[in-house]
Amino acid sequence: MRILRLVVCLCLFLLASMTAGAVEIIANRDVGVGRLTVTAARAIFGMRQVKWPDGRLIRVFVLPDSHPLHGALCKERLNVYPYQLRQSWDRLVYSGMAQAPEEVASEAELVARVAATPGAIGYAGKVQGNLPIKVIYVE
Amino acid sequence: MAPWLAAMWLVAGTAQADQNVQVHGFLSQAAVHTDANNVGGSSEDGVGLDLRELGVNASYRPNGDWLLSAQALARWAGDSDEGDARLDYAFVDRTLSSDASHRVDVQVGKVKNPYGLYNTTRDVAHTRPGVLMPQSIYLDQVRNFFLASPGVSFTGDVYRGEDVMNWTLNFMRPEVDDEAMTAFMVTQQPGHFEGRNSWLGQWLWEHDGARWRAGLTLGSVAMKYHPTPTEFLQPGRIRLNTGVLSLQHNRENVVLTAEYALVRQLRNGFGVPALDLDTTVEAAYVQGEWRFRPAWRAYARYEELYLDRDDRDGEGFSALSGLPAIQRYAKDAVLGVRFDATPGWALSAELHQVNGTAWLPRLDNPAAQMQKHWHMLLLQAAYRF
């Protein structure tokens, strides 16, 4: 029994380490930026930075707060908790300082919207090569 | 309430024709029971339902440099606020400069004033730290002093590694012509106040993804009293020089917040010794919040408010004015729980044990009937989109 428990734990651990790091920030192919600092990525997803260096409007797409992929984006790429991002959006949206990100229901829809919207940024779990999007690296 | 506000609110959820236009809104309804004193129409043996908020906002961002925003609000709070629809804010925001290291914006119109961590969205239940704002710092009786005012605002962010510095500087004339404020400032007199040239500034530092937030608000807000021809008060002036220190620590399941405020009230020209005072309001609260399950949080808060830090028990004021000493201080212990039933809906319950009546609405609580020790239970349902 003890060995079985150990094996199950090991499998769970392996699974967890495989899924960790399984979120990538993606953007529409027309976006001229390939890398972002954590602070810059946070400012963009926090709706405080609203334009790309070429002046084009940034369009942010997100999943619901409770979606595991959204949690992964917050923790692994932005280093914030999802509730903090939500509070930050609320503060801005209800004081007129900024607009809210666009929320979509599923990862497939998020990828499709980013691919179809100029200036768009979002995130995805696994990025397939044949999609008309680019991956943005966070450093 | 104006029908146009309800109509706008109903239409809002669906009418987003342009991708650059957004519409959002919020509403809340609370039920309150007190064992003494009146809040939201409650009485010793009844339940008050007179605590309600309804708001809708629209924004238009044609490009990365311009933003137009406006919000309409109706609010009910006992006799001091009776649901008149009003413009909460309406301004044009222009980004003057923006790159990977900073952003600077200017806003012109009716702009939101920074004051502590929560003032700019104080009427949106989801953004408050509890059912009621901590009354020590965010005293509802003088809310219009700090709320939003016609003026100009400069605001920006500076990004440095793991730190973000957010700053705001507003120049405005506060909209203070309201009955609750007049009652608070000069007891019940028939005249009215008018805002004078004022400023408020805030510096907010966020470290490590806002795990730490520290803020300093400074300002000087002024108003002038216009007596009616028949009353005995002279056209006095009040200037509030204010400072607020804010500190917050965010962890995955725990949020700790503390704020401390000093407000020096300089009054002169009323021709009444009890009103021509130079006193300093002192206020502070500490709050701990525990997110014990997804969508659930429990919180505890303790706050103190002294309308004159050199006369904390109010006895000096009472001797001078003949009014009760208990209306000069309040110590409030709060326990609360909130359940976010859906992303839009939040249900809250909050229990207060209070000593003193400094933040009670004067219009709902005549001095002679105020009780020193009292309890209050609040239940609230709130929705936002």
HADDOCK unambig.tbl for C-alpha pairs under 7 A between the chains (distance, minus, plus):
assign (segid A and resid 39 and name CA) (segid B and resid 161 and name CA) 6.67 0.50 0.50
assign (segid A and resid 39 and name CA) (segid B and resid 162 and name CA) 6.45 0.50 0.50
assign (segid A and resid 40 and name CA) (segid B and resid 100 and name CA) 6.48 0.50 0.50
assign (segid A and resid 50 and name CA) (segid B and resid 64 and name CA) 5.86 0.50 0.50
assign (segid A and resid 51 and name CA) (segid B and resid 64 and name CA) 5.19 0.50 0.50
assign (segid A and resid 53 and name CA) (segid B and resid 99 and name CA) 6.74 0.50 0.50
assign (segid A and resid 55 and name CA) (segid B and resid 64 and name CA) 6.57 0.50 0.50
assign (segid A and resid 56 and name CA) (segid B and resid 64 and name CA) 6.44 0.50 0.50
assign (segid A and resid 57 and name CA) (segid B and resid 63 and name CA) 5.84 0.50 0.50
assign (segid A and resid 57 and name CA) (segid B and resid 64 and name CA) 4.85 0.50 0.50
assign (segid A and resid 79 and name CA) (segid B and resid 209 and name CA) 6.03 0.50 0.50
assign (segid A and resid 80 and name CA) (segid B and resid 209 and name CA) 5.28 0.50 0.50
assign (segid A and resid 81 and name CA) (segid B and resid 252 and name CA) 6.37 0.50 0.50
assign (segid A and resid 87 and name CA) (segid B and resid 127 and name CA) 6.84 0.50 0.50
assign (segid A and resid 90 and name CA) (segid B and resid 127 and name CA) 6.72 0.50 0.50
assign (segid A and resid 91 and name CA) (segid B and resid 121 and name CA) 6.23 0.50 0.50
assign (segid A and resid 91 and name CA) (segid B and resid 127 and name CA) 6.99 0.50 0.50
assign (segid A and resid 94 and name CA) (segid B and resid 121 and name CA) 6.04 0.50 0.50
assign (segid A and resid 95 and name CA) (segid B and resid 112 and name CA) 6.62 0.50 0.50
assign (segid A and resid 95 and name CA) (segid B and resid 120 and name CA) 5.86 0.50 0.50
assign (segid A and resid 95 and name CA) (segid B and resid 121 and name CA) 5.92 0.50 0.50
assign (segid A and resid 96 and name CA) (segid B and resid 69 and name CA) 5.16 0.50 0.50
assign (segid A and resid 96 and name CA) (segid B and resid 70 and name CA) 6.62 0.50 0.50
assign (segid A and resid 99 and name CA) (segid B and resid 22 and name CA) 6.93 0.50 0.50
